[in-house]
Structure formats: structure tokens, C-alpha cells
Amino acid sequence: MTLLFLFDMDDVLYDYDWRARMHGLTALTGIDFAELRRRWWHEEGETAAEAGRFADGAAYLAALEAALGVPIAADDWIANRRSAMRPRPDAIAGVARAAELGQVSLLTNNGPLLDENLAAIAPEIAPLFGDHLRTTSRYGARKPDPAVFERVLATYETAAEDVLFVDDLPENVAAAASLGITTYLYGTADGLRAAIDDFARTRSAAA
């Protein structure tokens, strides 16, 4: 039995300041916050990207540029996304603990351009996750759609009872729990560490 530990990224392993990200995009494009949201942050734009609508980062960037009406260099997009994040060392230490107990994998609502550049955008966690730095775009569904969790289980060939999922949003945690996945609604790094150890101990006793 191999345990699987699934972690959200923003507001779990990193502080994420979406307003700073929007301000950065305004500086890059000349488009104000409200108009950025109107043109891209909706069901046919960013939400679609998170659900796997665009085949790769190049397709994502082309769609973004078309929606905004201005060119954006991939390197600028990456640097801007990174600038809105601050690592939480104590929470990241929880990932390190989980990696001692089983397989760790990232599950963050994001599109393919971020997926392809996660090692640069989140270098603090890259060594811990290795090839398992993944966004929901890989699975063709986004949280809280239960389909994304079903596809994770299939990808890892893991039973729901052998998975711990960590997220900061109640609706995402509820969706995972509906499939029998053990969950932790992120509160503190100490709480995270306790949830990881408790889960591993419980599954070991059940084996």
C-alpha cells in the first residue's frame, strides 16, 4: 500500500496575493483590473484553462493574448505569477514529512502554462514533488468537480481510502470527501502535520 498525499498550492503552501498578480498584469498590458477580469477571468477563459480546455502553454498564451488584445511574453507572465506568491516554510515542511510516508502530488486549479513552469514559479517545492508538480489542467477538470479527483485516483492507481487531500476551500474538500478521500481543510502548519501523521498512522493500522 502506497499512500498518496495531494496538496493544493495557493493559500496552503504559498501565500497568494491575487490582487498583486492583477496589478502586475495591468502594468504589463495597460488593462485595468476590472477589464482584465471581464476579458479573461470567466468560464471561457481562466476557468476553462484550469479545466484543461487548452492543450498546452502556447495555446493558453495565444488565447489569453487574443482575449486581452495585447501580446504577453511567457517569461513576463511567469515572473508576474511568481511575484504574487510567498512560500510558507512550515507548511512546505509538512510536504517533506508526507514524502517520507508516501507519494506526494500537487493538485492546484491552474492552466497549462503554469503547469509547464511550476518548477520556476514554485522552486521551493519543486524538489519535494519532482515530476508530480501538477495542475488540474492535466486532468481535464477543476476542483471542486469530483471528476478531477476520480482522474487523480485513476492516474495513481490508488484507492480513495489511501489518499489525503489538503486544500483551503471547503467546497474542494467536500468534493474529495464525497469520494471517500480523507481531507484536511488547511488551517495551520501544525494542524497539517498532525493530519498527515494521523492519516498515515490510521492507514498503517488498517493495513
Stockholm file with secondary structure:
# STOCKHOLM 1.0

chainA/1-207         MTLLFLFDMDDVLYDYDWRARMHGLTALTGIDFAELRRRWWHEEGETAAEAGRFADGAAYLAALEAALGVPIAADDWIANRRSAMRPRPDAIAGVARAAELGQVSLLTNNGPLLDENLAAIAPEIAPLFGDHLRTTSRYGARKPDPAVFERVLATYETAAEDVLFVDDLPENVAAAASLGITTYLYGTADGLRAAIDDFARTRSAAA
#=GR chainA/1-207 SS CCCEEEECCBTTTEEECHHHHHHHHHHHHCCCHHHHHHHTSSTTTHHHHHTTCSSSHHHHHHHHHHHHTSCCCHHHHHHHHHHTEEECHHHHHHHHHHHHHSEEEECBSCCHHHHHTHHHHSTTTHHHHGGGCCBGGGGTCCTTCHHHHHHHHHHHTCCGGGEEEEESCHHHHHHHHTTTCEEEECCCHHHHHHHHHHHHHHHHHHC
#=GC SS_cons         CCCEEEECCBTTTEEECHHHHHHHHHHHHCCCHHHHHHHTSSTTTHHHHHTTCSSSHHHHHHHHHHHHTSCCCHHHHHHHHHHTEEECHHHHHHHHHHHHHSEEEECBSCCHHHHHTHHHHSTTTHHHHGGGCCBGGGGTCCTTCHHHHHHHHHHHTCCGGGEEEEESCHHHHHHHHTTTCEEEECCCHHHHHHHHHHHHHHHHHHC
//
